[in-house]
Amino acid sequence: MSPKSKWAIRIVYLIVTLLVYSSTTYLAVNREKYEGNDFIRQYTIIGAITLSVTILSVSAFQLLSDLVLGVRLASVNISGKSNPGEPISRWTFLSKLSLGAGGVMLGSFLWGTTKGIYGWRILVNKCSFKSLPQAFDGTRIVQISDLHLGSFRENFGPLDEAVQLINDLNPDYIFFTGDLVNEEPEEAAPWVHVFKKLKAKNGKYAILGNHDYRWGKTDPELEAKNRIGVKTILEEMDFTPLLNEHRVLEKNGERIGLVGVENWGYSPEGWFPTYGDYKKSVEGMEEVPFNILLTHDPTHWEHHIKGKESVDLTLSGHTHGGQMGITIPGLFEFSVAKFLYKRYAGLYSEGDQHLYINRGMGFLIFPGRVGMPPEITLHEINKA
Ligand SMILES: [Fe+2]
């Protein structure tokens, strides 16, 4: 590449960086003025995060290459040799590697915020239970979670496609594990016709997530208003909301329990509503050999279910899998959610109790999915 082209690239890069960071700073300072403008807010966040991650990854390799060069030059000086040829070639290699890493990061973020955000991934979770009645052997349950419909801004096409994918799985049941909206029930109103099309042979059940009561700290009166609003819309979508209640599912004369709790969230700052009450949910429930619990926040399992209640399979969401990570299906997964949650995605087992955390279909704050595709889970439960 000619020196002129190199300078042109540097100048363009500098201008883009300055534009993104100055606009982000401007929007942060004047956030009240742009509060209602989701488009500006979301795309400024994309720009700032994409650029920051790219710069950080380039810098990390650049730092490593500088360290290697420093060490090699120091050793050349100490030994008195005059030809540092080998260290220079290694430095050049690492410099190229740093640009490559930056390119991969930039590409991943651009993909994740445009196409990857709608790249539905169907994951199959096969679980066997000794306590499952024979009649329920082979039951197919589709779990979806964290739709955050307000974030899709009435872009119906991709979710229409997801509904078709779910129906093609021919589920016996569909369970939605909370966070239908970001903040207001009205966000979900235009979506009723889309989710009404979801079909399950034996029923669609849903619970509420922390966002369904509003976002962040609020007061019980507003939360009660939201609870009713979201519950009504779920019913219009033909879901049966389970708010601290249960159902007994029957097949060929055999029975299993399905329990749904309101949100129970652990947060020292009191950001997450804690209305979930398992004991209240199972009041008056007949004895069943097998129990499924729907609870939005997986920390509920950690604090109140594991080793305490007779629940065989718990289905949760909430973490979104961090919306960013590195995934090699079946082999390896790393997510930023790992820093926040002990259990953040997939299946966890302790003794005979199992917890599955769905990575969510929607997105929030960061309008993208990088290395952590939106998930539709097919649970196949079998008699062991
Ligand atoms: Fe969520």
Boltz pocket constraint, residues with backbone or C-beta under 6 A from the ligand:
constraints:
  - pocket:
      binder: B
      contacts: [[A, 146], [A, 148], [A, 178], [A, 179], [A, 209], [A, 211], [A, 318], [A, 319], [A, 320], [A, 360], [A, 364]]
      max_distance: 6.0
